[in-house]
Amino acid sequence: MPKPSPATTSASPTNPLLPRRLLPFPGSLFNFAWLLPLIILTLPLRIDAAPQSSIAREDVLQFIDEMVNRHQFDAEQLQQLFSQARYQQKIIDAISRPAEGKDWYQYRPIFLNQKRITEGVAFLRQQRETLQRAEEKFGVPPEIITAIIGVETRYGQHSGSYRVIDALSTLAFAYPKRAPFFRKQLEQYLLMAREEQLQPLQLKGSYAGAMGMPQFIPGSFREYAIDFDGNGHRDLWQSVEDVIGSVANYFKRHQWRQGGAVAVRAKVADNLHLPLLEKGYQPSIPVNQLQRFGVIPTWTIPPKGEDVALIALKQQQGEEHWVVFDNFYVITRYNHSPLYAMAVFQLSEAIRSAATLTVVQ
């Protein structure tokens, strides 16, 4: 688990995001050097090797005005905050080459390896009581929760080294392809920091602004994170109980089916199955239609059960095919990639099997 950070432990009396009427901006964070960009409002954000301040952009100033008008933030405090936010080209580089862009045979070994499985078994055992409590309340199996945390941060060992304010500011104002999404997440981040009494300049996460052991983006934090240890705070950095409860709550809220299947291997005949692949990975195919399209699951699926989808995963030689269910689609709500969902599913199965095998031995 990550070393505790002062930014995530308790409310700070110097949170720069509190409205002025509640708390004046602390003089200790004021630095005249950061005000220089305010004078150069017409200059665009510099993009070079060194991190730069993003405050000298018209769109940033517009965003500040929106936060003031919409959420009653203090303009001067936000100007000072953004004067310390830094554009980072490596964030743009990282988001431009996600692991999900790989083929399955390249992607799978990243997450399906003996070390991650062994550590998953250890996590499953260490957190058994909390995982069981989460399963009882939300209906999500312990191995699925464990696999999510394992894929996201290797059980909390790698939760990100980028300042969240830098990641979200860079992507909101210097990544046009997804700027609206990250601008919304930046808004959610500032609201989250104010609500949770966290220091926005100190929190760290991924290059995309995902935070804590489960890598929640700010909007997901505000919507799905819960206080599962009962201390009155939602802490996804240090409280494993809150992490487990929040992941389970996320899945429950996205309609996880307790006891439902996730995926099953299938054989295909000729090219009859190709129209089914074009439908995508959201289940919409009646089970009784599979045989007509030459799809034969490796175990029997009740003919009047839920709808399914068919996906193909590229191997070095050919493709492997899977029939996937609603629970598979729920996993993709965490990360919109069938590769990601399959990695979580297969890791969960490997962890469950290894844990069971060890107990039997």
SEGULUM-525765 format. One record per residue (C-alpha): residue number from 1; residue in one letter; chain; x, z, y. Coordinates in Angstrom, 2 decimals. Each point is the difference from the previous one (the first is absolute). Example, Ala and Ser with C-alpha at 12.3 -4.5 7.8 and 13.67 -1.06 7.14 Angstrom:
// residues 2
pos 1 code A unit A c1 12.30 c3 7.80 c2 -4.50
pos 2 code S unit A c1 1.37 c3 -0.66 c2 3.44
END
This chain:
// residues 361
pos 1 code M unit A c1 0.00 c3 0.00 c2 0.00
pos 2 code P unit A c1 1.28 c3 -0.75 c2 3.54
pos 3 code K unit A c1 1.81 c3 2.71 c2 1.90
pos 4 code P unit A c1 -2.50 c3 1.83 c2 2.27
pos 5 code S unit A c1 -0.05 c3 -1.37 c2 3.52
pos 6 code P unit A c1 -0.90 c3 2.01 c2 3.10
pos 7 code A unit A c1 -2.25 c3 -2.89 c2 0.95
pos 8 code T unit A c1 -2.32 c3 0.65 c2 -2.90
pos 9 code T unit A c1 -0.11 c3 3.72 c2 -0.45
pos 10 code S unit A c1 -2.26 c3 1.42 c2 2.66
pos 11 code A unit A c1 -1.54 c3 -0.58 c2 3.40
pos 12 code S unit A c1 2.56 c3 -0.42 c2 2.74
pos 13 code P unit A c1 -0.56 c3 1.27 c2 3.53
pos 14 code T unit A c1 1.71 c3 -3.12 c2 1.34
pos 15 code N unit A c1 -2.12 c3 -2.75 c2 -1.46
pos 16 code P unit A c1 0.19 c3 -2.72 c2 2.66
pos 17 code L unit A c1 -3.30 c3 -1.55 c2 -1.05
pos 18 code L unit A c1 -2.32 c3 2.82 c2 1.01
pos 19 code P unit A c1 -2.14 c3 -0.85 c2 3.04
pos 20 code R unit A c1 1.48 c3 1.30 c2 3.25
pos 21 code R unit A c1 -2.94 c3 2.30 c2 0.57
pos 22 code L unit A c1 0.94 c3 1.78 c2 -3.23
pos 23 code L unit A c1 3.78 c3 -0.02 c2 0.23
pos 24 code P unit A c1 2.37 c3 -1.33 c2 2.67
pos 25 code F unit A c1 2.78 c3 -2.29 c2 -1.14
pos 26 code P unit A c1 3.10 c3 2.05 c2 -0.84
pos 27 code G unit A c1 2.92 c3 -0.45 c2 2.34
pos 28 code S unit A c1 2.45 c3 0.27 c2 -2.88
pos 29 code L unit A c1 -1.01 c3 -3.46 c2 -1.26
pos 30 code F unit A c1 0.23 c3 -1.62 c2 3.42
pos 31 code N unit A c1 3.06 c3 -2.16 c2 0.50
pos 32 code F unit A c1 0.41 c3 -2.13 c2 3.10
pos 33 code A unit A c1 2.04 c3 -2.53 c2 -1.95
pos 34 code W unit A c1 -3.09 c3 -1.03 c2 -1.90
pos 35 code L unit A c1 -1.89 c3 -0.87 c2 3.21
pos 36 code L unit A c1 2.14 c3 -3.05 c2 0.74
pos 37 code P unit A c1 -2.19 c3 -2.32 c2 -2.13
pos 38 code L unit A c1 -3.03 c3 0.99 c2 2.07
pos 39 code I unit A c1 1.61 c3 -1.70 c2 2.97
pos 40 code I unit A c1 0.41 c3 -3.29 c2 -1.88
pos 41 code L unit A c1 -3.61 c3 -0.56 c2 -1.03
pos 42 code T unit A c1 0.29 c3 -3.80 c2 -0.01
pos 43 code L unit A c1 2.84 c3 -0.18 c2 -2.50
pos 44 code P unit A c1 -0.86 c3 -0.69 c2 -3.67
pos 45 code L unit A c1 1.12 c3 2.25 c2 -2.80
pos 46 code R unit A c1 3.63 c3 -0.74 c2 -0.73
pos 47 code I unit A c1 0.71 c3 -1.06 c2 -3.55
pos 48 code D unit A c1 3.60 c3 0.46 c2 -1.01
pos 49 code A unit A c1 2.11 c3 2.08 c2 -2.33
pos 50 code A unit A c1 -0.42 c3 3.26 c2 1.88
pos 51 code P unit A c1 -3.33 c3 1.87 c2 -0.01
pos 52 code Q unit A c1 -1.75 c3 -0.41 c2 3.34
pos 53 code S unit A c1 -2.71 c3 1.80 c2 1.91
pos 54 code S unit A c1 -3.40 c3 -1.65 c2 -0.25
pos 55 code I unit A c1 -1.49 c3 1.50 c2 3.17
pos 56 code A unit A c1 0.92 c3 -3.00 c2 2.15
pos 57 code R unit A c1 -2.73 c3 -2.16 c2 -1.52
pos 58 code E unit A c1 -3.28 c3 -0.80 c2 1.61
pos 59 code D unit A c1 -1.84 c3 0.31 c2 -3.33
pos 60 code V unit A c1 1.36 c3 3.51 c2 -0.47
pos 61 code L unit A c1 -1.25 c3 1.02 c2 3.42
pos 62 code Q unit A c1 -3.38 c3 -1.52 c2 -0.85
pos 63 code F unit A c1 -0.04 c3 2.01 c2 -3.23
pos 64 code I unit A c1 0.77 c3 3.17 c2 1.95
pos 65 code D unit A c1 -2.93 c3 -0.72 c2 2.32
pos 66 code E unit A c1 -2.27 c3 -0.44 c2 -3.02
pos 67 code M unit A c1 1.11 c3 3.33 c2 -1.49
pos 68 code V unit A c1 -0.62 c3 1.72 c2 3.33
pos 69 code N unit A c1 -3.46 c3 -1.50 c2 0.45
pos 70 code R unit A c1 -1.12 c3 0.15 c2 -3.60
pos 71 code H unit A c1 1.50 c3 3.28 c2 -1.17
pos 72 code Q unit A c1 0.89 c3 1.90 c2 3.18
pos 73 code F unit A c1 3.75 c3 -0.02 c2 -0.53
pos 74 code D unit A c1 2.24 c3 0.66 c2 2.98
pos 75 code A unit A c1 1.61 c3 -3.21 c2 1.28
pos 76 code E unit A c1 3.25 c3 1.60 c2 1.13
pos 77 code Q unit A c1 0.48 c3 1.71 c2 -3.35
pos 78 code L unit A c1 -0.54 c3 -3.26 c2 -1.87
pos 79 code Q unit A c1 2.39 c3 -1.84 c2 2.30
pos 80 code Q unit A c1 2.65 c3 2.56 c2 -0.79
pos 81 code L unit A c1 -0.77 c3 -0.23 c2 -3.70
pos 82 code F unit A c1 0.28 c3 -3.79 c2 -0.11
pos 83 code S unit A c1 3.13 c3 0.04 c2 2.10
pos 84 code Q unit A c1 1.63 c3 1.68 c2 -2.99
pos 85 code A unit A c1 -1.51 c3 -2.35 c2 -2.59
pos 86 code R unit A c1 2.50 c3 -2.61 c2 -1.18
pos 87 code Y unit A c1 -0.43 c3 -3.58 c2 -1.14
pos 88 code Q unit A c1 1.84 c3 -0.54 c2 -3.30
pos 89 code Q unit A c1 0.66 c3 -3.48 c2 -1.32
pos 90 code K unit A c1 0.60 c3 1.39 c2 -3.49
pos 91 code I unit A c1 -3.65 c3 1.06 c2 -0.10
pos 92 code I unit A c1 -1.08 c3 -3.59 c2 0.62
pos 93 code D unit A c1 2.48 c3 -1.17 c2 -2.62
pos 94 code A unit A c1 -1.27 c3 2.50 c2 -2.59
pos 95 code I unit A c1 -3.69 c3 -0.79 c2 0.42
pos 96 code S unit A c1 0.78 c3 -3.71 c2 -0.21
pos 97 code R unit A c1 1.33 c3 0.33 c2 -3.55
pos 98 code P unit A c1 -2.26 c3 2.45 c2 -1.89
pos 99 code A unit A c1 0.62 c3 0.68 c2 -3.69
pos 100 code E unit A c1 -3.48 c3 -1.36 c2 -0.72
pos 101 code G unit A c1 1.37 c3 -3.45 c2 0.80
pos 102 code K unit A c1 1.92 c3 0.04 c2 -3.29
pos 103 code D unit A c1 -1.22 c3 -1.31 c2 -3.35
pos 104 code W unit A c1 -1.25 c3 2.57 c2 -2.51
pos 105 code Y unit A c1 3.10 c3 -0.16 c2 -2.20
pos 106 code Q unit A c1 2.09 c3 0.90 c2 3.08
pos 107 code Y unit A c1 -2.43 c3 2.55 c2 1.43
pos 108 code R unit A c1 -0.73 c3 1.99 c2 -3.17
pos 109 code P unit A c1 3.53 c3 1.40 c2 -0.61
pos 110 code I unit A c1 0.04 c3 1.53 c2 3.47
pos 111 code F unit A c1 -2.65 c3 2.52 c2 -1.07
pos 112 code L unit A c1 -0.06 c3 -0.14 c2 -3.80
pos 113 code N unit A c1 3.29 c3 1.55 c2 -1.02
pos 114 code Q unit A c1 0.98 c3 3.03 c2 -2.04
pos 115 code K unit A c1 1.06 c3 2.12 c2 2.96
pos 116 code R unit A c1 -3.31 c3 -0.38 c2 1.81
pos 117 code I unit A c1 -1.93 c3 0.65 c2 -3.21
pos 118 code T unit A c1 2.04 c3 3.14 c2 -0.80
pos 119 code E unit A c1 -0.41 c3 1.33 c2 3.52
pos 120 code G unit A c1 -3.72 c3 -0.76 c2 -0.25
pos 121 code V unit A c1 -0.33 c3 2.08 c2 -3.13
pos 122 code A unit A c1 1.79 c3 2.86 c2 1.75
pos 123 code F unit A c1 -2.32 c3 -0.28 c2 3.01
pos 124 code L unit A c1 -3.04 c3 -0.10 c2 -2.27
pos 125 code R unit A c1 1.05 c3 3.22 c2 -1.68
pos 126 code Q unit A c1 1.10 c3 1.83 c2 3.14
pos 127 code Q unit A c1 -3.26 c3 -0.80 c2 1.78
pos 128 code R unit A c1 -2.29 c3 0.19 c2 -3.02
pos 129 code E unit A c1 -2.41 c3 2.59 c2 1.44
pos 130 code T unit A c1 -0.40 c3 -1.79 c2 3.34
pos 131 code L unit A c1 -0.39 c3 -3.38 c2 -1.71
pos 132 code Q unit A c1 -2.65 c3 1.40 c2 -2.31
pos 133 code R unit A c1 -1.83 c3 1.54 c2 2.94
pos 134 code A unit A c1 0.06 c3 -3.35 c2 1.78
pos 135 code E unit A c1 -1.31 c3 -1.76 c2 -3.10
pos 136 code E unit A c1 -2.85 c3 2.49 c2 -0.30
pos 137 code K unit A c1 -0.99 c3 -0.46 c2 3.64
pos 138 code F unit A c1 0.61 c3 -3.73 c2 0.49
pos 139 code G unit A c1 0.02 c3 -1.49 c2 -3.51
pos 140 code V unit A c1 3.43 c3 -1.64 c2 0.33
pos 141 code P unit A c1 2.39 c3 0.43 c2 -2.98
pos 142 code P unit A c1 3.24 c3 1.96 c2 0.57
pos 143 code E unit A c1 2.15 c3 -2.91 c2 -1.16
pos 144 code I unit A c1 -1.52 c3 -2.37 c2 2.59
pos 145 code I unit A c1 0.62 c3 2.45 c2 2.85
pos 146 code T unit A c1 3.53 c3 0.59 c2 -1.29
pos 147 code A unit A c1 0.71 c3 -3.73 c2 -0.28
pos 148 code I unit A c1 -1.15 c3 -0.64 c2 3.57
pos 149 code I unit A c1 2.43 c3 2.61 c2 1.32
pos 150 code G unit A c1 2.69 c3 -1.33 c2 -2.33
pos 151 code V unit A c1 -0.36 c3 -3.58 c2 1.19
pos 152 code E unit A c1 -0.31 c3 0.95 c2 3.67
pos 153 code T unit A c1 2.87 c3 2.47 c2 0.43
pos 154 code R unit A c1 1.38 c3 0.79 c2 -3.46
pos 155 code Y unit A c1 -1.80 c3 3.33 c2 0.07
pos 156 code G unit A c1 0.95 c3 0.81 c2 3.56
pos 157 code Q unit A c1 3.70 c3 -0.82 c2 -0.22
pos 158 code H unit A c1 -0.18 c3 -3.03 c2 2.30
pos 159 code S unit A c1 -2.73 c3 0.35 c2 2.61
pos 160 code G unit A c1 1.63 c3 -2.13 c2 2.70
pos 161 code S unit A c1 2.74 c3 0.22 c2 2.61
pos 162 code Y unit A c1 -1.58 c3 -1.82 c2 2.94
pos 163 code R unit A c1 -1.57 c3 1.88 c2 2.87
pos 164 code V unit A c1 -3.69 c3 -0.76 c2 -0.29
pos 165 code I unit A c1 -0.30 c3 -0.54 c2 3.76
pos 166 code D unit A c1 2.75 c3 -2.66 c2 -0.20
pos 167 code A unit A c1 -1.53 c3 -1.75 c2 -3.00
pos 168 code L unit A c1 -3.51 c3 -0.18 c2 1.40
pos 169 code S unit A c1 1.12 c3 -0.90 c2 3.54
pos 170 code T unit A c1 2.25 c3 -2.77 c2 -1.28
pos 171 code L unit A c1 -2.73 c3 -1.48 c2 -2.19
pos 172 code A unit A c1 -2.78 c3 0.48 c2 2.56
pos 173 code F unit A c1 1.84 c3 -1.73 c2 2.83
pos 174 code A unit A c1 2.62 c3 -2.26 c2 -1.61
pos 175 code Y unit A c1 -1.59 c3 -1.28 c2 -3.22
pos 176 code P unit A c1 -2.82 c3 -2.35 c2 1.07
pos 177 code K unit A c1 -0.98 c3 -0.83 c2 -3.58
pos 178 code R unit A c1 -1.53 c3 3.47 c2 -0.49
pos 179 code A unit A c1 0.09 c3 1.47 c2 3.47
pos 180 code P unit A c1 -3.73 c3 0.89 c2 0.18
pos 181 code F unit A c1 0.22 c3 2.00 c2 -3.24
pos 182 code F unit A c1 3.09 c3 1.94 c2 1.04
pos 183 code R unit A c1 -1.30 c3 0.55 c2 3.50
pos 184 code K unit A c1 -3.01 c3 1.69 c2 -1.60
pos 185 code Q unit A c1 2.30 c3 2.08 c2 -2.20
pos 186 code L unit A c1 2.02 c3 1.02 c2 3.05
pos 187 code E unit A c1 -3.22 c3 1.20 c2 1.61
pos 188 code Q unit A c1 -0.85 c3 1.92 c2 -3.17
pos 189 code Y unit A c1 3.50 c3 1.48 c2 -0.10
pos 190 code L unit A c1 -0.23 c3 1.43 c2 3.50
pos 191 code L unit A c1 -3.42 c3 1.45 c2 -0.77
pos 192 code M unit A c1 1.31 c3 1.46 c2 -3.26
pos 193 code A unit A c1 2.99 c3 1.60 c2 1.71
pos 194 code R unit A c1 -2.27 c3 1.58 c2 2.60
pos 195 code E unit A c1 -2.53 c3 1.24 c2 -2.56
pos 196 code E unit A c1 2.58 c3 1.36 c2 -2.43
pos 197 code Q unit A c1 2.32 c3 1.41 c2 2.71
pos 198 code L unit A c1 2.94 c3 -2.10 c2 -1.21
pos 199 code Q unit A c1 2.95 c3 -1.32 c2 2.01
pos 200 code P unit A c1 -0.41 c3 -3.81 c2 0.17
pos 201 code L unit A c1 3.68 c3 -0.65 c2 0.73
pos 202 code Q unit A c1 1.20 c3 1.89 c2 -3.06
pos 203 code L unit A c1 -2.19 c3 -1.18 c2 -2.88
pos 204 code K unit A c1 1.68 c3 -2.49 c2 -2.34
pos 205 code G unit A c1 -1.40 c3 -2.48 c2 -2.47
pos 206 code S unit A c1 0.31 c3 -3.54 c2 -1.30
pos 207 code Y unit A c1 0.73 c3 -3.15 c2 1.96
pos 208 code A unit A c1 -3.77 c3 -0.54 c2 0.13
pos 209 code G unit A c1 -0.79 c3 3.47 c2 1.33
pos 210 code A unit A c1 -1.16 c3 1.47 c2 -3.33
pos 211 code M unit A c1 0.56 c3 3.73 c2 -0.21
pos 212 code G unit A c1 0.71 c3 2.83 c2 -2.40
pos 213 code M unit A c1 0.15 c3 0.11 c2 -3.78
pos 214 code P unit A c1 -3.06 c3 -2.25 c2 -0.48
pos 215 code Q unit A c1 0.92 c3 -2.34 c2 2.89
pos 216 code F unit A c1 -3.29 c3 0.17 c2 1.87
pos 217 code I unit A c1 -0.22 c3 -2.13 c2 3.11
pos 218 code P unit A c1 -1.42 c3 1.92 c2 2.99
pos 219 code G unit A c1 -3.52 c3 -1.34 c2 -0.38
pos 220 code S unit A c1 -0.07 c3 1.03 c2 -3.66
pos 221 code F unit A c1 1.39 c3 3.41 c2 0.88
pos 222 code R unit A c1 -2.80 c3 0.67 c2 2.45
pos 223 code E unit A c1 -2.65 c3 -1.32 c2 -2.38
pos 224 code Y unit A c1 1.11 c3 1.15 c2 -3.46
pos 225 code A unit A c1 2.65 c3 2.74 c2 0.23
pos 226 code I unit A c1 -1.35 c3 3.42 c2 -0.95
pos 227 code D unit A c1 1.10 c3 3.61 c2 0.03
pos 228 code F unit A c1 0.20 c3 0.64 c2 -3.76
pos 229 code D unit A c1 2.13 c3 3.14 c2 0.15
pos 230 code G unit A c1 -2.45 c3 1.81 c2 2.29
pos 231 code N unit A c1 2.41 c3 0.90 c2 2.82
pos 232 code G unit A c1 -2.02 c3 -1.74 c2 2.70
pos 233 code H unit A c1 2.40 c3 -2.93 c2 0.49
pos 234 code R unit A c1 0.35 c3 -3.48 c2 -1.50
pos 235 code D unit A c1 3.67 c3 -0.39 c2 -0.89
pos 236 code L unit A c1 1.11 c3 -3.07 c2 -1.94
pos 237 code W unit A c1 3.70 c3 0.74 c2 0.50
pos 238 code Q unit A c1 0.45 c3 3.46 c2 -1.52
pos 239 code S unit A c1 -3.22 c3 1.00 c2 -1.77
pos 240 code V unit A c1 -0.12 c3 -1.62 c2 -3.45
pos 241 code E unit A c1 -3.52 c3 1.39 c2 -0.39
pos 242 code D unit A c1 -1.17 c3 -1.81 c2 3.13
pos 243 code V unit A c1 1.71 c3 -3.18 c2 -1.22
pos 244 code I unit A c1 -1.69 c3 0.10 c2 -3.40
pos 245 code G unit A c1 -3.39 c3 0.85 c2 1.44
pos 246 code S unit A c1 0.26 c3 -2.70 c2 2.66
pos 247 code V unit A c1 0.93 c3 -2.75 c2 -2.46
pos 248 code A unit A c1 -2.88 c3 1.02 c2 -2.27
pos 249 code N unit A c1 -2.39 c3 0.10 c2 2.95
pos 250 code Y unit A c1 1.14 c3 -3.47 c2 1.08
pos 251 code F unit A c1 -0.79 c3 -1.41 c2 -3.44
pos 252 code K unit A c1 -3.33 c3 1.80 c2 -0.22
pos 253 code R unit A c1 -1.04 c3 -1.31 c2 3.41
pos 254 code H unit A c1 0.86 c3 -3.53 c2 -1.16
pos 255 code Q unit A c1 -2.35 c3 0.32 c2 -2.98
pos 256 code W unit A c1 2.37 c3 0.89 c2 -2.84
pos 257 code R unit A c1 -2.02 c3 0.06 c2 -3.24
pos 258 code Q unit A c1 0.76 c3 3.13 c2 -1.98
pos 259 code G unit A c1 0.88 c3 -0.91 c2 -3.57
pos 260 code G unit A c1 -0.05 c3 -3.72 c2 0.80
pos 261 code A unit A c1 2.52 c3 -2.56 c2 -1.17
pos 262 code V unit A c1 2.64 c3 -1.51 c2 2.28
pos 263 code A unit A c1 1.38 c3 -3.07 c2 -1.75
pos 264 code V unit A c1 0.39 c3 -1.59 c2 -3.44
pos 265 code R unit A c1 2.25 c3 -2.84 c2 -1.17
pos 266 code A unit A c1 -1.70 c3 -3.26 c2 -0.87
pos 267 code K unit A c1 0.74 c3 -3.31 c2 -1.69
pos 268 code V unit A c1 -1.09 c3 -3.29 c2 1.54
pos 269 code A unit A c1 -0.75 c3 -3.36 c2 -1.57
pos 270 code D unit A c1 1.10 c3 -3.26 c2 1.59
pos 271 code N unit A c1 -0.88 c3 -0.13 c2 3.71
pos 272 code L unit A c1 -3.61 c3 1.11 c2 -0.27
pos 273 code H unit A c1 0.85 c3 3.28 c2 1.75
pos 274 code L unit A c1 1.35 c3 -1.52 c2 3.22
pos 275 code P unit A c1 -3.32 c3 0.20 c2 1.92
pos 276 code L unit A c1 -0.06 c3 3.75 c2 -0.66
pos 277 code L unit A c1 3.46 c3 0.47 c2 1.52
pos 278 code E unit A c1 -1.23 c3 -1.65 c2 3.18
pos 279 code K unit A c1 -2.57 c3 2.77 c2 0.46
pos 280 code G unit A c1 2.73 c3 2.54 c2 0.79
pos 281 code Y unit A c1 0.45 c3 3.56 c2 -1.25
pos 282 code Q unit A c1 -3.25 c3 1.54 c2 1.24
pos 283 code P unit A c1 -2.28 c3 0.25 c2 -3.06
pos 284 code S unit A c1 -2.84 c3 -2.51 c2 0.16
pos 285 code I unit A c1 -0.07 c3 -1.56 c2 -3.48
pos 286 code P unit A c1 -2.58 c3 1.21 c2 -2.56
pos 287 code V unit A c1 1.78 c3 1.05 c2 -3.17
pos 288 code N unit A c1 -2.17 c3 -2.31 c2 -2.11
pos 289 code Q unit A c1 1.45 c3 -2.99 c2 1.88
pos 290 code L unit A c1 3.59 c3 0.61 c2 -1.07
pos 291 code Q unit A c1 -0.21 c3 -1.69 c2 -3.37
pos 292 code R unit A c1 -1.58 c3 -3.10 c2 1.53
pos 293 code F unit A c1 3.13 c3 -0.38 c2 2.13
pos 294 code G unit A c1 2.36 c3 0.51 c2 -2.91
pos 295 code V unit A c1 0.96 c3 3.59 c2 0.89
pos 296 code I unit A c1 0.38 c3 2.43 c2 -2.91
pos 297 code P unit A c1 0.78 c3 3.65 c2 0.89
pos 298 code T unit A c1 2.25 c3 1.83 c2 -2.45
pos 299 code W unit A c1 -2.69 c3 2.62 c2 -0.49
pos 300 code T unit A c1 -3.77 c3 -0.24 c2 0.11
pos 301 code I unit A c1 -1.74 c3 0.44 c2 3.34
pos 302 code P unit A c1 -3.72 c3 0.95 c2 -0.09
pos 303 code P unit A c1 -1.88 c3 -3.23 c2 0.87
pos 304 code K unit A c1 -2.32 c3 1.75 c2 2.45
pos 305 code G unit A c1 2.67 c3 2.03 c2 1.74
pos 306 code E unit A c1 1.36 c3 -0.37 c2 3.51
pos 307 code D unit A c1 1.18 c3 -3.34 c2 1.40
pos 308 code V unit A c1 3.66 c3 -0.88 c2 -0.45
pos 309 code A unit A c1 2.67 c3 -2.29 c2 1.46
pos 310 code L unit A c1 2.83 c3 -1.97 c2 -1.55
pos 311 code I unit A c1 3.54 c3 0.04 c2 1.37
pos 312 code A unit A c1 3.21 c3 -1.74 c2 -1.02
pos 313 code L unit A c1 3.43 c3 1.62 c2 0.39
pos 314 code K unit A c1 3.04 c3 -2.23 c2 0.03
pos 315 code Q unit A c1 2.69 c3 0.69 c2 -2.56
pos 316 code Q unit A c1 3.33 c3 -1.79 c2 -0.33
pos 317 code Q unit A c1 -1.62 c3 -2.10 c2 -2.70
pos 318 code G unit A c1 -3.63 c3 -0.75 c2 0.79
pos 319 code E unit A c1 -2.70 c3 2.45 c2 1.02
pos 320 code E unit A c1 -1.74 c3 3.03 c2 -1.45
pos 321 code H unit A c1 -3.73 c3 0.46 c2 0.58
pos 322 code W unit A c1 -2.02 c3 3.13 c2 0.59
pos 323 code V unit A c1 -3.68 c3 0.77 c2 0.26
pos 324 code V unit A c1 -0.34 c3 2.58 c2 2.77
pos 325 code F unit A c1 -2.83 c3 2.36 c2 0.88
pos 326 code D unit A c1 -1.40 c3 1.76 c2 3.06
pos 327 code N unit A c1 2.62 c3 2.77 c2 -0.27
pos 328 code F unit A c1 2.75 c3 -2.59 c2 0.27
pos 329 code Y unit A c1 -1.58 c3 -1.24 c2 3.20
pos 330 code V unit A c1 -0.16 c3 3.60 c2 1.28
pos 331 code I unit A c1 3.78 c3 0.28 c2 -0.42
pos 332 code T unit A c1 0.39 c3 -3.14 c2 2.12
pos 333 code R unit A c1 -1.80 c3 1.81 c2 2.83
pos 334 code Y unit A c1 3.14 c3 2.14 c2 0.24
pos 335 code N unit A c1 2.19 c3 -3.10 c2 0.21
pos 336 code H unit A c1 -1.67 c3 -3.41 c2 0.03
pos 337 code S unit A c1 2.10 c3 -1.50 c2 -2.75
pos 338 code P unit A c1 -0.80 c3 -0.58 c2 -3.68
pos 339 code L unit A c1 3.71 c3 0.46 c2 -0.75
pos 340 code Y unit A c1 -0.12 c3 3.46 c2 1.56
pos 341 code A unit A c1 -3.17 c3 0.95 c2 -1.89
pos 342 code M unit A c1 1.46 c3 -1.15 c2 -3.30
pos 343 code A unit A c1 3.22 c3 1.91 c2 0.63
pos 344 code V unit A c1 -2.00 c3 3.18 c2 0.69
pos 345 code F unit A c1 -2.12 c3 -0.53 c2 -3.10
pos 346 code Q unit A c1 2.91 c3 -0.69 c2 -2.32
pos 347 code L unit A c1 2.05 c3 2.87 c2 1.40
pos 348 code S unit A c1 -2.96 c3 2.34 c2 -0.48
pos 349 code E unit A c1 -0.33 c3 -1.12 c2 -3.62
pos 350 code A unit A c1 3.72 c3 0.45 c2 -0.62
pos 351 code I unit A c1 -0.05 c3 3.50 c2 1.53
pos 352 code R unit A c1 -3.05 c3 1.01 c2 -2.03
pos 353 code S unit A c1 1.50 c3 -1.34 c2 -3.22
pos 354 code A unit A c1 3.38 c3 1.64 c2 0.60
pos 355 code A unit A c1 -1.61 c3 3.35 c2 0.88
pos 356 code T unit A c1 -2.18 c3 -0.13 c2 -3.13
pos 357 code L unit A c1 2.91 c3 -1.03 c2 -2.22
pos 358 code T unit A c1 2.16 c3 2.85 c2 1.25
pos 359 code V unit A c1 -2.77 c3 2.53 c2 -0.67
pos 360 code V unit A c1 -0.50 c3 -1.33 c2 -3.55
pos 361 code Q unit A c1 3.71 c3 0.17 c2 -0.74
END
